[in-house]
Amino acid sequence: MLACKCADYQVEVYLANTKILSMDSIFYLGAPDEKLPRFLEKLGYAVFEAPPGRCIDEVLCHTNIDIIVLDARVMSESLNMCTFLRGQDRCRQLPIVYITGEDQPDVEDIRALDKVEIVSSPSSIGTVASRIATQLRLRKFAGQDELRGSLAEINAALRDFNDRFKKEIQEAREIQEALLPKVLPKAPGMQLAVSYKPLDEVGGDWYFADMDGQGRIGLQIADVTGHGLSAAFIASMVKLASVATTRGDPAQRLKGMNELLSQQMPSGRFVTMASCLYEPSTGKVQWARAGHPPALVKRAATGVVEQLLGDGFAIGFMESAEYSLLECELLPGDSLLMFTDGLSEARSRSGATFGLGKLTSVLQDVSPQADPIAILNAILDAWDIFREERLVKDDVTLMLLRRVE
């Protein structure tokens, strides 16, 4: 039996530096109660064993295997098993880690087989695991060389690249989510809701909401050209520039951010953005935009929807850009909607654009008593119906502020 002892120092260091980025699959042939399979599972491998009464070739046909571990100490006729495995099309090129028994007479016959790594007894679990990791890496490296890699090896390498990419995307998404507000600010006399729908795992839209030392609510929304990882990276730059800009009103904030980002923005890239500063106690709104869609203000008393415009180039377009400041007042029941153009530029199957006209119509039809979440749901439901299941091609973000009594 395999001793459950600690590996020597070198093997421990090797395993500590070996990051299993993909769920590599191991087919283990040995005693079902052996400690080695459980140890491999703790390292992050997917370990498959042949259940009693089930043919080995049946397991191979229905399982995607990367490597075979054969424990000759607890398996009789191990040479015949190795020969059988090498005769199967699905595992002809798979590496085999062969753990010998003591005084095993057929080791040289095993050594003559292709792609068999022999581990002599006695060996620690750590030593066996490190030899398995080495063979898996060699197989993936072989798969990266299309001239000498078998189809199975190439597929293993591609699967490893895919798993690695998924892991990096997940990490990028976690970083991007950390740039968003963990909780929305709350204050008497206001309600706030946000809907954030990135097209990919990570997106080019960004928003933020916070409260300053005077009790005013700052709302920022931005849309980077393109989407995916590159757009998400620039969106993180936008967040850092926003934090670094300490100027007071929204127009000054956009001007300061543009001065910071225009020198750093990659060629052909820019960011549309809108900034709003709201005083809950008075309903006063200060607004500025940088090439971004206008905000829409719905008046509860009349049902009229107004546009908050304002002038200013997109951020990163030119270093000396200026931004105009607009002011208005929200009365009790009034709502202010900020959004990215993924909403307004979505198209139906006939090619029609959702546009500001359709968005305005939906806002007008919503009950004046509806809270921000209900209003956003009404907008998104109408948007979904309008698209007629046509694929979304951009990130979509909405922020809705409502003044209450």
Contacts in CASP RR format, 6 or more apart in sequence:
PFRMAT RR
TARGET T0000
AUTHOR 0000-0000-0000
METHOD contacts of the structure
MODEL  1
MLACKCADYQVEVYLANTKILSMDSIFYLGAPDEKLPRFLEKLGYAVFEA
PPGRCIDEVLCHTNIDIIVLDARVMSESLNMCTFLRGQDRCRQLPIVYIT
GEDQPDVEDIRALDKVEIVSSPSSIGTVASRIATQLRLRKFAGQDELRGS
LAEINAALRDFNDRFKKEIQEAREIQEALLPKVLPKAPGMQLAVSYKPLD
EVGGDWYFADMDGQGRIGLQIADVTGHGLSAAFIASMVKLASVATTRGDP
AQRLKGMNELLSQQMPSGRFVTMASCLYEPSTGKVQWARAGHPPALVKRA
ATGVVEQLLGDGFAIGFMESAEYSLLECELLPGDSLLMFTDGLSEARSRS
GATFGLGKLTSVLQDVSPQADPIAILNAILDAWDIFREERLVKDDVTLML
LRRVE
1 31 0 8 1.000
1 34 0 8 1.000
1 73 0 8 1.000
1 74 0 8 1.000
2 34 0 8 1.000
2 35 0 8 1.000
2 36 0 8 1.000
2 71 0 8 1.000
2 73 0 8 1.000
2 99 0 8 1.000
2 123 0 8 1.000
2 125 0 8 1.000
2 128 0 8 1.000
3 122 0 8 1.000
3 124 0 8 1.000
3 125 0 8 1.000
4 35 0 8 1.000
4 125 0 8 1.000
5 124 0 8 1.000
5 125 0 8 1.000
6 12 0 8 1.000
6 124 0 8 1.000
7 15 0 8 1.000
7 124 0 8 1.000
7 125 0 8 1.000
7 126 0 8 1.000
7 127 0 8 1.000
7 129 0 8 1.000
7 130 0 8 1.000
8 124 0 8 1.000
8 127 0 8 1.000
11 124 0 8 1.000
11 126 0 8 1.000
11 127 0 8 1.000
11 129 0 8 1.000
11 130 0 8 1.000
12 126 0 8 1.000
14 130 0 8 1.000
14 133 0 8 1.000
15 43 0 8 1.000
15 126 0 8 1.000
15 129 0 8 1.000
15 130 0 8 1.000
15 133 0 8 1.000
18 130 0 8 1.000
18 133 0 8 1.000
20 43 0 8 1.000
20 44 0 8 1.000
20 45 0 8 1.000
20 133 0 8 1.000
21 160 0 8 1.000
21 163 0 8 1.000
21 164 0 8 1.000
21 167 0 8 1.000
22 159 0 8 1.000
22 160 0 8 1.000
22 162 0 8 1.000
22 163 0 8 1.000
22 164 0 8 1.000
23 44 0 8 1.000
23 45 0 8 1.000
23 46 0 8 1.000
23 163 0 8 1.000
24 45 0 8 1.000
24 46 0 8 1.000
24 66 0 8 1.000
24 67 0 8 1.000
24 136 0 8 1.000
24 160 0 8 1.000
25 45 0 8 1.000
25 46 0 8 1.000
25 47 0 8 1.000
25 48 0 8 1.000
25 63 0 8 1.000
25 64 0 8 1.000
25 65 0 8 1.000
25 66 0 8 1.000
25 67 0 8 1.000
26 37 0 8 1.000
26 40 0 8 1.000
26 45 0 8 1.000
26 46 0 8 1.000
26 47 0 8 1.000
26 48 0 8 1.000
26 65 0 8 1.000
26 66 0 8 1.000
26 67 0 8 1.000
26 68 0 8 1.000
26 69 0 8 1.000
26 132 0 8 1.000
27 48 0 8 1.000
27 49 0 8 1.000
27 50 0 8 1.000
27 59 0 8 1.000
27 60 0 8 1.000
27 63 0 8 1.000
27 65 0 8 1.000
27 67 0 8 1.000
27 68 0 8 1.000
27 69 0 8 1.000
27 91 0 8 1.000
28 34 0 8 1.000
28 36 0 8 1.000
28 37 0 8 1.000
28 40 0 8 1.000
28 47 0 8 1.000
28 48 0 8 1.000
28 49 0 8 1.000
28 68 0 8 1.000
28 69 0 8 1.000
28 71 0 8 1.000
29 49 0 8 1.000
29 50 0 8 1.000
29 56 0 8 1.000
29 68 0 8 1.000
29 69 0 8 1.000
29 70 0 8 1.000
29 71 0 8 1.000
29 75 0 8 1.000
29 81 0 8 1.000
30 49 0 8 1.000
30 70 0 8 1.000
30 71 0 8 1.000
30 74 0 8 1.000
30 75 0 8 1.000
31 71 0 8 1.000
31 74 0 8 1.000
32 49 0 8 1.000
34 71 0 8 1.000
34 74 0 8 1.000
35 125 0 8 1.000
36 69 0 8 1.000
36 71 0 8 1.000
36 125 0 8 1.000
36 128 0 8 1.000
36 129 0 8 1.000
37 47 0 8 1.000
37 49 0 8 1.000
39 125 0 8 1.000
39 126 0 8 1.000
39 129 0 8 1.000
40 47 0 8 1.000
40 69 0 8 1.000
40 129 0 8 1.000
40 132 0 8 1.000
41 47 0 8 1.000
43 129 0 8 1.000
45 132 0 8 1.000
48 59 0 8 1.000
48 63 0 8 1.000
48 65 0 8 1.000
50 56 0 8 1.000
50 59 0 8 1.000
56 84 0 8 1.000
56 85 0 8 1.000
57 88 0 8 1.000
60 88 0 8 1.000
60 90 0 8 1.000
60 91 0 8 1.000
61 90 0 8 1.000
65 90 0 8 1.000
65 91 0 8 1.000
65 94 0 8 1.000
66 94 0 8 1.000
66 136 0 8 1.000
66 139 0 8 1.000
66 156 0 8 1.000
67 94 0 8 1.000
67 95 0 8 1.000
67 96 0 8 1.000
67 97 0 8 1.000
67 132 0 8 1.000
67 135 0 8 1.000
67 136 0 8 1.000
67 139 0 8 1.000
68 85 0 8 1.000
68 91 0 8 1.000
68 94 0 8 1.000
68 95 0 8 1.000
68 96 0 8 1.000
68 97 0 8 1.000
69 96 0 8 1.000
69 97 0 8 1.000
69 99 0 8 1.000
69 128 0 8 1.000
69 132 0 8 1.000
70 78 0 8 1.000
70 81 0 8 1.000
70 82 0 8 1.000
70 85 0 8 1.000
70 96 0 8 1.000
70 97 0 8 1.000
70 98 0 8 1.000
70 99 0 8 1.000
71 99 0 8 1.000
72 78 0 8 1.000
72 98 0 8 1.000
72 99 0 8 1.000
72 100 0 8 1.000
72 101 0 8 1.000
72 104 0 8 1.000
73 99 0 8 1.000
73 100 0 8 1.000
73 101 0 8 1.000
73 102 0 8 1.000
73 121 0 8 1.000
75 81 0 8 1.000
78 98 0 8 1.000
78 104 0 8 1.000
78 106 0 8 1.000
78 110 0 8 1.000
79 106 0 8 1.000
79 109 0 8 1.000
79 110 0 8 1.000
82 96 0 8 1.000
82 98 0 8 1.000
82 110 0 8 1.000
82 113 0 8 1.000
82 116 0 8 1.000
83 113 0 8 1.000
85 91 0 8 1.000
85 94 0 8 1.000
85 96 0 8 1.000
86 92 0 8 1.000
86 113 0 8 1.000
86 114 0 8 1.000
93 115 0 8 1.000
93 150 0 8 1.000
93 152 0 8 1.000
93 153 0 8 1.000
94 115 0 8 1.000
94 139 0 8 1.000
94 152 0 8 1.000
95 115 0 8 1.000
95 116 0 8 1.000
95 117 0 8 1.000
95 135 0 8 1.000
95 136 0 8 1.000
95 138 0 8 1.000
95 139 0 8 1.000
96 113 0 8 1.000
96 115 0 8 1.000
96 116 0 8 1.000
96 117 0 8 1.000
97 116 0 8 1.000
97 117 0 8 1.000
97 119 0 8 1.000
97 128 0 8 1.000
97 131 0 8 1.000
97 132 0 8 1.000
97 135 0 8 1.000
98 110 0 8 1.000
98 116 0 8 1.000
98 117 0 8 1.000
98 118 0 8 1.000
98 119 0 8 1.000
99 119 0 8 1.000
99 121 0 8 1.000
99 123 0 8 1.000
99 128 0 8 1.000
100 107 0 8 1.000
100 110 0 8 1.000
100 118 0 8 1.000
100 119 0 8 1.000
100 120 0 8 1.000
100 121 0 8 1.000
101 121 0 8 1.000
102 121 0 8 1.000
102 122 0 8 1.000
107 118 0 8 1.000
110 116 0 8 1.000
110 118 0 8 1.000
111 118 0 8 1.000
117 131 0 8 1.000
117 134 0 8 1.000
117 135 0 8 1.000
119 127 0 8 1.000
119 128 0 8 1.000
119 131 0 8 1.000
136 156 0 8 1.000
139 153 0 8 1.000
139 156 0 8 1.000
139 157 0 8 1.000
140 153 0 8 1.000
140 156 0 8 1.000
140 157 0 8 1.000
140 160 0 8 1.000
141 157 0 8 1.000
142 148 0 8 1.000
142 149 0 8 1.000
142 150 0 8 1.000
142 153 0 8 1.000
142 157 0 8 1.000
143 149 0 8 1.000
143 150 0 8 1.000
143 153 0 8 1.000
143 154 0 8 1.000
143 156 0 8 1.000
143 157 0 8 1.000
144 157 0 8 1.000
146 154 0 8 1.000
169 201 0 8 1.000
169 202 0 8 1.000
169 229 0 8 1.000
170 201 0 8 1.000
172 201 0 8 1.000
172 202 0 8 1.000
172 229 0 8 1.000
172 232 0 8 1.000
173 201 0 8 1.000
173 202 0 8 1.000
175 236 0 8 1.000
176 202 0 8 1.000
176 203 0 8 1.000
176 232 0 8 1.000
176 235 0 8 1.000
176 236 0 8 1.000
179 206 0 8 1.000
179 208 0 8 1.000
179 235 0 8 1.000
179 236 0 8 1.000
179 239 0 8 1.000
180 196 0 8 1.000
180 206 0 8 1.000
180 207 0 8 1.000
180 208 0 8 1.000
181 207 0 8 1.000
181 208 0 8 1.000
181 209 0 8 1.000
181 210 0 8 1.000
184 192 0 8 1.000
184 193 0 8 1.000
184 194 0 8 1.000
184 209 0 8 1.000
185 192 0 8 1.000
185 209 0 8 1.000
185 210 0 8 1.000
185 211 0 8 1.000
185 217 0 8 1.000
185 218 0 8 1.000
186 192 0 8 1.000
187 211 0 8 1.000
187 215 0 8 1.000
187 217 0 8 1.000
187 280 0 8 1.000
188 280 0 8 1.000
189 280 0 8 1.000
189 403 0 8 1.000
189 404 0 8 1.000
189 405 0 8 1.000
190 217 0 8 1.000
190 278 0 8 1.000
190 280 0 8 1.000
190 401 0 8 1.000
190 402 0 8 1.000
190 403 0 8 1.000
190 404 0 8 1.000
191 371 0 8 1.000
191 372 0 8 1.000
191 401 0 8 1.000
191 402 0 8 1.000
191 404 0 8 1.000
192 209 0 8 1.000
192 217 0 8 1.000
192 219 0 8 1.000
192 372 0 8 1.000
192 399 0 8 1.000
192 400 0 8 1.000
192 401 0 8 1.000
192 402 0 8 1.000
193 371 0 8 1.000
193 372 0 8 1.000
193 373 0 8 1.000
193 375 0 8 1.000
193 376 0 8 1.000
193 399 0 8 1.000
193 400 0 8 1.000
194 207 0 8 1.000
194 209 0 8 1.000
194 376 0 8 1.000
194 397 0 8 1.000
194 398 0 8 1.000
194 399 0 8 1.000
194 400 0 8 1.000
195 376 0 8 1.000
195 380 0 8 1.000
195 396 0 8 1.000
195 397 0 8 1.000
195 398 0 8 1.000
196 205 0 8 1.000
196 207 0 8 1.000
196 397 0 8 1.000
197 392 0 8 1.000
197 395 0 8 1.000
197 396 0 8 1.000
197 397 0 8 1.000
198 204 0 8 1.000
198 205 0 8 1.000
198 227 0 8 1.000
198 395 0 8 1.000
199 227 0 8 1.000
199 228 0 8 1.000
199 392 0 8 1.000
199 393 0 8 1.000
199 394 0 8 1.000
199 395 0 8 1.000
199 396 0 8 1.000
200 227 0 8 1.000
200 228 0 8 1.000
201 228 0 8 1.000
202 228 0 8 1.000
202 229 0 8 1.000
202 231 0 8 1.000
202 232 0 8 1.000
203 224 0 8 1.000
203 227 0 8 1.000
203 228 0 8 1.000
203 231 0 8 1.000
203 232 0 8 1.000
203 235 0 8 1.000
203 395 0 8 1.000
204 223 0 8 1.000
204 224 0 8 1.000
204 226 0 8 1.000
204 227 0 8 1.000
204 228 0 8 1.000
204 231 0 8 1.000
204 232 0 8 1.000
204 234 0 8 1.000
204 235 0 8 1.000
204 395 0 8 1.000
205 221 0 8 1.000
205 222 0 8 1.000
205 223 0 8 1.000
205 224 0 8 1.000
205 235 0 8 1.000
205 340 0 8 1.000
205 395 0 8 1.000
205 396 0 8 1.000
205 397 0 8 1.000
206 220 0 8 1.000
206 221 0 8 1.000
206 222 0 8 1.000
206 223 0 8 1.000
206 224 0 8 1.000
206 235 0 8 1.000
206 238 0 8 1.000
206 239 0 8 1.000
206 397 0 8 1.000
207 219 0 8 1.000
207 220 0 8 1.000
207 221 0 8 1.000
207 222 0 8 1.000
207 397 0 8 1.000
207 399 0 8 1.000
208 218 0 8 1.000
208 219 0 8 1.000
208 220 0 8 1.000
208 239 0 8 1.000
208 242 0 8 1.000
209 217 0 8 1.000
209 218 0 8 1.000
209 219 0 8 1.000
209 220 0 8 1.000
209 399 0 8 1.000
210 217 0 8 1.000
210 218 0 8 1.000
211 217 0 8 1.000
211 218 0 8 1.000
212 218 0 8 1.000
215 279 0 8 1.000
215 280 0 8 1.000
216 277 0 8 1.000
216 278 0 8 1.000
216 279 0 8 1.000
216 280 0 8 1.000
217 277 0 8 1.000
217 278 0 8 1.000
217 279 0 8 1.000
217 280 0 8 1.000
217 401 0 8 1.000
218 275 0 8 1.000
218 276 0 8 1.000
218 277 0 8 1.000
218 278 0 8 1.000
219 275 0 8 1.000
219 276 0 8 1.000
219 277 0 8 1.000
219 278 0 8 1.000
219 338 0 8 1.000
219 399 0 8 1.000
219 401 0 8 1.000
220 242 0 8 1.000
220 253 0 8 1.000
220 273 0 8 1.000
220 274 0 8 1.000
220 275 0 8 1.000
220 276 0 8 1.000
221 273 0 8 1.000
221 274 0 8 1.000
221 292 0 8 1.000
221 338 0 8 1.000
221 339 0 8 1.000
221 340 0 8 1.000
221 397 0 8 1.000
221 399 0 8 1.000
222 235 0 8 1.000
222 238 0 8 1.000
222 271 0 8 1.000
222 272 0 8 1.000
222 273 0 8 1.000
222 274 0 8 1.000
222 292 0 8 1.000
222 315 0 8 1.000
222 340 0 8 1.000
223 271 0 8 1.000
223 272 0 8 1.000
223 273 0 8 1.000
223 292 0 8 1.000
223 340 0 8 1.000
223 341 0 8 1.000
223 342 0 8 1.000
223 395 0 8 1.000
223 397 0 8 1.000
224 231 0 8 1.000
224 232 0 8 1.000
224 234 0 8 1.000
224 235 0 8 1.000
224 238 0 8 1.000
224 269 0 8 1.000
224 271 0 8 1.000
225 231 0 8 1.000
225 268 0 8 1.000
225 269 0 8 1.000
225 270 0 8 1.000
225 271 0 8 1.000
226 394 0 8 1.000
227 394 0 8 1.000
227 395 0 8 1.000
234 265 0 8 1.000
234 266 0 8 1.000
234 269 0 8 1.000
234 271 0 8 1.000
235 271 0 8 1.000
237 261 0 8 1.000
237 264 0 8 1.000
238 257 0 8 1.000
238 261 0 8 1.000
238 271 0 8 1.000
238 273 0 8 1.000
238 315 0 8 1.000
241 256 0 8 1.000
241 257 0 8 1.000
241 260 0 8 1.000
241 261 0 8 1.000
242 253 0 8 1.000
242 257 0 8 1.000
244 260 0 8 1.000
245 253 0 8 1.000
245 256 0 8 1.000
245 257 0 8 1.000
245 260 0 8 1.000
247 253 0 8 1.000
247 255 0 8 1.000
247 256 0 8 1.000
248 277 0 8 1.000
249 277 0 8 1.000
249 286 0 8 1.000
249 288 0 8 1.000
249 325 0 8 1.000
250 275 0 8 1.000
250 276 0 8 1.000
250 277 0 8 1.000
250 286 0 8 1.000
250 287 0 8 1.000
250 288 0 8 1.000
250 323 0 8 1.000
250 325 0 8 1.000
251 275 0 8 1.000
251 288 0 8 1.000
251 323 0 8 1.000
251 324 0 8 1.000
251 325 0 8 1.000
253 275 0 8 1.000
253 288 0 8 1.000
254 273 0 8 1.000
254 275 0 8 1.000
254 288 0 8 1.000
254 289 0 8 1.000
254 290 0 8 1.000
254 312 0 8 1.000
254 315 0 8 1.000
254 323 0 8 1.000
255 321 0 8 1.000
255 322 0 8 1.000
255 323 0 8 1.000
257 273 0 8 1.000
257 315 0 8 1.000
258 290 0 8 1.000
258 313 0 8 1.000
258 315 0 8 1.000
258 316 0 8 1.000
258 317 0 8 1.000
258 319 0 8 1.000
258 321 0 8 1.000
258 323 0 8 1.000
259 319 0 8 1.000
261 271 0 8 1.000
261 315 0 8 1.000
261 316 0 8 1.000
262 315 0 8 1.000
262 316 0 8 1.000
262 317 0 8 1.000
262 318 0 8 1.000
262 319 0 8 1.000
262 321 0 8 1.000
263 319 0 8 1.000
265 271 0 8 1.000
265 315 0 8 1.000
265 316 0 8 1.000
269 316 0 8 1.000
270 314 0 8 1.000
270 315 0 8 1.000
270 316 0 8 1.000
270 317 0 8 1.000
271 290 0 8 1.000
271 314 0 8 1.000
271 315 0 8 1.000
271 316 0 8 1.000
272 289 0 8 1.000
272 290 0 8 1.000
272 291 0 8 1.000
272 292 0 8 1.000
272 293 0 8 1.000
272 314 0 8 1.000
272 315 0 8 1.000
272 340 0 8 1.000
272 341 0 8 1.000
273 289 0 8 1.000
273 290 0 8 1.000
273 291 0 8 1.000
273 292 0 8 1.000
273 314 0 8 1.000
273 315 0 8 1.000
274 287 0 8 1.000
274 288 0 8 1.000
274 289 0 8 1.000
274 290 0 8 1.000
274 292 0 8 1.000
274 293 0 8 1.000
274 295 0 8 1.000
274 338 0 8 1.000
275 287 0 8 1.000
275 288 0 8 1.000
275 289 0 8 1.000
276 285 0 8 1.000
276 286 0 8 1.000
276 287 0 8 1.000
276 295 0 8 1.000
276 336 0 8 1.000
276 338 0 8 1.000
276 401 0 8 1.000
277 285 0 8 1.000
277 286 0 8 1.000
277 287 0 8 1.000
278 284 0 8 1.000
278 285 0 8 1.000
278 286 0 8 1.000
278 330 0 8 1.000
278 336 0 8 1.000
278 401 0 8 1.000
279 285 0 8 1.000
280 403 0 8 1.000
282 329 0 8 1.000
283 329 0 8 1.000
283 330 0 8 1.000
283 331 0 8 1.000
283 403 0 8 1.000
284 327 0 8 1.000
284 328 0 8 1.000
284 329 0 8 1.000
285 297 0 8 1.000
285 308 0 8 1.000
285 327 0 8 1.000
285 328 0 8 1.000
285 329 0 8 1.000
285 330 0 8 1.000
285 336 0 8 1.000
286 325 0 8 1.000
286 326 0 8 1.000
286 327 0 8 1.000
287 295 0 8 1.000
287 308 0 8 1.000
287 310 0 8 1.000
287 325 0 8 1.000
287 326 0 8 1.000
287 327 0 8 1.000
287 328 0 8 1.000
288 310 0 8 1.000
288 312 0 8 1.000
288 323 0 8 1.000
288 324 0 8 1.000
288 325 0 8 1.000
288 326 0 8 1.000
289 295 0 8 1.000
289 308 0 8 1.000
289 309 0 8 1.000
289 310 0 8 1.000
289 312 0 8 1.000
289 323 0 8 1.000
290 312 0 8 1.000
290 313 0 8 1.000
290 314 0 8 1.000
290 315 0 8 1.000
290 321 0 8 1.000
290 323 0 8 1.000
291 312 0 8 1.000
291 313 0 8 1.000
291 314 0 8 1.000
292 314 0 8 1.000
292 340 0 8 1.000
293 339 0 8 1.000
293 340 0 8 1.000
293 341 0 8 1.000
293 344 0 8 1.000
293 356 0 8 1.000
294 307 0 8 1.000
294 308 0 8 1.000
294 309 0 8 1.000
294 310 0 8 1.000
294 356 0 8 1.000
295 307 0 8 1.000
295 308 0 8 1.000
295 336 0 8 1.000
295 337 0 8 1.000
295 338 0 8 1.000
296 305 0 8 1.000
296 306 0 8 1.000
296 307 0 8 1.000
296 308 0 8 1.000
296 336 0 8 1.000
296 337 0 8 1.000
296 356 0 8 1.000
296 359 0 8 1.000
296 360 0 8 1.000
296 363 0 8 1.000
297 305 0 8 1.000
297 306 0 8 1.000
297 307 0 8 1.000
297 308 0 8 1.000
297 328 0 8 1.000
297 330 0 8 1.000
297 334 0 8 1.000
297 335 0 8 1.000
297 336 0 8 1.000
297 337 0 8 1.000
298 304 0 8 1.000
298 305 0 8 1.000
298 306 0 8 1.000
298 334 0 8 1.000
298 335 0 8 1.000
298 337 0 8 1.000
298 363 0 8 1.000
298 364 0 8 1.000
298 366 0 8 1.000
299 305 0 8 1.000
299 306 0 8 1.000
299 331 0 8 1.000
299 334 0 8 1.000
300 331 0 8 1.000
300 332 0 8 1.000
300 333 0 8 1.000
300 334 0 8 1.000
300 335 0 8 1.000
300 368 0 8 1.000
301 331 0 8 1.000
303 364 0 8 1.000
303 368 0 8 1.000
304 364 0 8 1.000
305 360 0 8 1.000
305 363 0 8 1.000
305 364 0 8 1.000
306 328 0 8 1.000
307 356 0 8 1.000
308 326 0 8 1.000
308 328 0 8 1.000
308 336 0 8 1.000
309 326 0 8 1.000
310 323 0 8 1.000
310 324 0 8 1.000
310 326 0 8 1.000
311 322 0 8 1.000
311 323 0 8 1.000
311 324 0 8 1.000
312 321 0 8 1.000
312 322 0 8 1.000
312 323 0 8 1.000
312 324 0 8 1.000
313 321 0 8 1.000
315 321 0 8 1.000
330 336 0 8 1.000
330 401 0 8 1.000
330 403 0 8 1.000
331 403 0 8 1.000
332 403 0 8 1.000
332 404 0 8 1.000
332 405 0 8 1.000
333 368 0 8 1.000
333 402 0 8 1.000
333 403 0 8 1.000
333 404 0 8 1.000
333 405 0 8 1.000
334 402 0 8 1.000
334 403 0 8 1.000
335 363 0 8 1.000
335 372 0 8 1.000
335 375 0 8 1.000
335 400 0 8 1.000
335 401 0 8 1.000
335 402 0 8 1.000
335 403 0 8 1.000
336 400 0 8 1.000
336 401 0 8 1.000
336 402 0 8 1.000
337 359 0 8 1.000
337 363 0 8 1.000
337 375 0 8 1.000
337 379 0 8 1.000
337 398 0 8 1.000
337 399 0 8 1.000
337 400 0 8 1.000
338 398 0 8 1.000
338 399 0 8 1.000
338 400 0 8 1.000
338 401 0 8 1.000
339 359 0 8 1.000
339 396 0 8 1.000
339 397 0 8 1.000
339 398 0 8 1.000
339 399 0 8 1.000
340 394 0 8 1.000
340 395 0 8 1.000
340 396 0 8 1.000
340 397 0 8 1.000
340 398 0 8 1.000
341 394 0 8 1.000
342 392 0 8 1.000
342 393 0 8 1.000
342 394 0 8 1.000
342 395 0 8 1.000
342 396 0 8 1.000
343 354 0 8 1.000
343 359 0 8 1.000
343 379 0 8 1.000
343 383 0 8 1.000
343 396 0 8 1.000
343 397 0 8 1.000
343 398 0 8 1.000
344 353 0 8 1.000
344 354 0 8 1.000
344 355 0 8 1.000
344 356 0 8 1.000
344 359 0 8 1.000
345 353 0 8 1.000
345 354 0 8 1.000
345 355 0 8 1.000
345 394 0 8 1.000
346 353 0 8 1.000
346 354 0 8 1.000
346 383 0 8 1.000
346 386 0 8 1.000
346 387 0 8 1.000
346 390 0 8 1.000
346 392 0 8 1.000
346 393 0 8 1.000
346 394 0 8 1.000
346 396 0 8 1.000
347 353 0 8 1.000
347 354 0 8 1.000
347 387 0 8 1.000
347 390 0 8 1.000
348 354 0 8 1.000
348 386 0 8 1.000
348 387 0 8 1.000
348 388 0 8 1.000
348 390 0 8 1.000
349 387 0 8 1.000
349 388 0 8 1.000
349 390 0 8 1.000
352 386 0 8 1.000
354 383 0 8 1.000
354 386 0 8 1.000
354 387 0 8 1.000
358 382 0 8 1.000
358 386 0 8 1.000
359 379 0 8 1.000
362 378 0 8 1.000
362 379 0 8 1.000
362 382 0 8 1.000
363 375 0 8 1.000
363 379 0 8 1.000
365 378 0 8 1.000
366 374 0 8 1.000
366 375 0 8 1.000
366 378 0 8 1.000
367 374 0 8 1.000
370 378 0 8 1.000
371 402 0 8 1.000
372 400 0 8 1.000
372 401 0 8 1.000
372 402 0 8 1.000
375 400 0 8 1.000
375 402 0 8 1.000
376 398 0 8 1.000
376 400 0 8 1.000
379 398 0 8 1.000
380 398 0 8 1.000
383 396 0 8 1.000
END
